[in-house]
Amino acid sequence: MPAAALPTLRDGDVTLRPVRARDAKPLERVLLANRSWLRQWEVTYPGGGSFIDTRASIRNLLAHARSGHALPFVIEHEGELVGQLNVSSITFGSLSSATIGYWVAQDVAGRGITPTAVGLATDYCFGVLHLHRMEICIRPENGPSLRVVEKLGFRYEGLRRRFIHINGEWRDHYSFALVAEEVPRGVLRRWREGHAPGDAARVPDEDRAAAEHPLPLADR
């Protein structure tokens, strides 16, 4: 999917639009202003440092978009840039799946902006791209993100040990997913109508307990 074909999606005051090169400075300002809020969930690279380079990040995102493997968006609320949402690892054919990652500024968290953005992106992937499965992986400690999947009725699928390198370490994640057959009328509509299952995202007690203890490493 070429970058020019990336959609702009709207619902009320929330807009998902394609990230652009000129977003580098505005994104940098929001990221720096929310450094303490976001750093604990920040993707890092093994053996590397952590620093904000929004220009390089946007170039990388757009390259993945041109190859058809990603949909990189910024999230706007009432016309102001407040976060990002990225649909990544897009695969067609017999798998037909993708994953979603997102962040929003602390001062707009809890207003329904993130669930709306995730619903818009998921509905687009199911209804327009005809993907079959959407996945979201979240750190056990990330309460705000967990509330997003709870609201939207994403199903809990399991604990992934030391799954993604976050804030300097390999971190456990909970995995949540939906398949298209579960939401024939759309994720966003189901949530707005109050029909999202309230317990679909419930994490079993044994997985909560396991996540409280790091996976032991083999002796070297």
N, C-alpha and C positions, 0 to 999 in steps of 0.2 A: 504494500500500500504506500504510494508516494506521499510525502509530507503534505502536499497541497490538498490531498483528499481527506486529511484529518477533519473530523466534524467539530462543530461547536454545538454544545448541548446545553439546554436551559430548562430550569424549573423555578418559577417565581424569581426571587432575588439571587438565586445561585446559578452561576454559569461555569461550565467546563469548556475551555477553549484551548486550542493547540498552543504549546509553549513556543515562543519565538526567541530569536537571538537577542532582540532588544529587551527581553525580560530579565536579562542577567543582573542588571543593577537593582531593579525593584525586588527581585527574588533575594538578592544578597542582603538588602536592607531588612526584609522580613525575617530571614534566617538569623541574622546577627541580633536582631531585637528579641528573638525567641530562643537564643542559644541555650540557656539553662533549661528551658522547657523541652527542647527537641534533641539535645545532644545524647541523652540516654537511649534514644531510639535510632540513632544515626548509623547508617551502614558504613562500615570501615573495611579496610583491606588488610589481610594478614601480613604482618611485617612492615606495614606502612603507617604513616602518620594520619592525622585527621585535620583537614583544613577545608575551607569553603572556596570552591572555584566554580562559580555558577556558569561561567562561559564554557568551560570544558565539559561540565555536566550537561548543558543544553546541547552542545555539539554531539555528545555521545547519545543522548536521547533521540535527537533528530536522525542520527545515522541508523539507529535501530528502527525508527519509524519508516525510513525510506526502504529498509529491507523487509518491511511488512511484519516485523516481530514485536512492535510496541505501539501504544497510543499514549504519547506524553502530553498531559494537560496541565494547565494552571487552574486553580479554583479561584473564582471571583465571587465576592458577595457585595451586592449593591455597587458593582463596578470597581471595587477595590480588590487587588490581588491579596489573597489570604492564605494560599497554600498550593500544594501540588497533588496530583493524582496520576499515577502511571500504571497503565495496563501493559504488562510485560510477558515475556515467554509465550507469545501468541503462537499457537501451533494449530494447523488445520488438518484435514484428513481424518484418519481413524481416531485421533486423540481429540482434536478440536477443543482446545482448552487455553486458558490464560490465567495469569495471577494479577492481583491488584495490590498496590501499595499507595499510601497516602500520608499526608501530614497537613495540619492547619495551625494557624497562629493561636496562641493561648487565649487571646482576648475574644476570639469567636468560637472557641470550643464549647460544646454543650448547647448550641443553638439549632441543631438539626442540619447544619451545613454539610458536614461530612457524610452522614447517611444519605442525604440527597445526592451528593456527588457520586458516591459509590453506587447508588441505585441507578442514576443516569448512565454511568459507564457500563454497568452490568446489563441493563436493558438494551443498550446499543450493541453490545457484544453478542447477546442472544438474538436480538431481533433483526439486526442489520448484517453483522458478520456471520451469523448462524453458528457461533461457537456453541459447544454443548456443556462445558463445565467451567466455572469460575472459582478460583481459590484465593483465600486471604490467609496469610500466616502472621501471627501476632505473638509478641513476647508475653509470657504469663503475667508480668508486672505492669503491662500497659493497659490500665483500666479504661481510659477513654476510648481506645481502639476496640477493646472487647465490647464496650457498650454499643458500638456501631454494628457489629455483627449480630449482637443480641436483638437490637431493634429491627434489623432487616431479616432476621430469621435464617441466617446462614447456619448450616449444620456443622456441628463439631465432628471432626474426623480423626483426631489423634494428636499425640505429643511427638514432636520431632526433636530429637536430642541434638544439641550443638549444631543447629541447622544453618544459621546465617551469622556472619561476622558483624557484630553490632557493638559500637562504642568500645572497640579494642579487644573484644573477646568473642569466641564462638558461643552463641546463645541458643538455649532451647526456645522453641516456638510451638504454640498451639496452631493446628491447621483447621480451617473452616472452608466449606464449599457449598455451592449450589449447582444443580444441573437444570437445563432449560425446562424439562418437564415439570419441575416443581413450581415454576412461576409462569404459567401460560399467559397470564394477563400482565406480567411485569413485576419486578421487585419493588419499584417505587410505588406503584399503585397498590400492591398488596400491603405495604407498610402504611400508606396513607389511609387505607380503608380499615386498618386495625386487624388484618387477617394474618399477619406474620406470626408463626408459632412461637410462643413465648419461651419454650424450653429447648428449642433446636440447638442453640449454641451452648447449652449447659456442659461444662467440663466435669467429667467424672471425678469423684473424690480421690481415686487412686492416681489419676494423672496430675491433679493439683498437688498431691503429696510428693509425687516423683519430681515435679518441677521445682520443688523447694530445695532439692539436693542435687548439686552438679553431678553429671555423669562421671564416675571415677575413671581415671586414665590408667592404662596399663603401665606397669613399671618398665623403665627403659634400661 
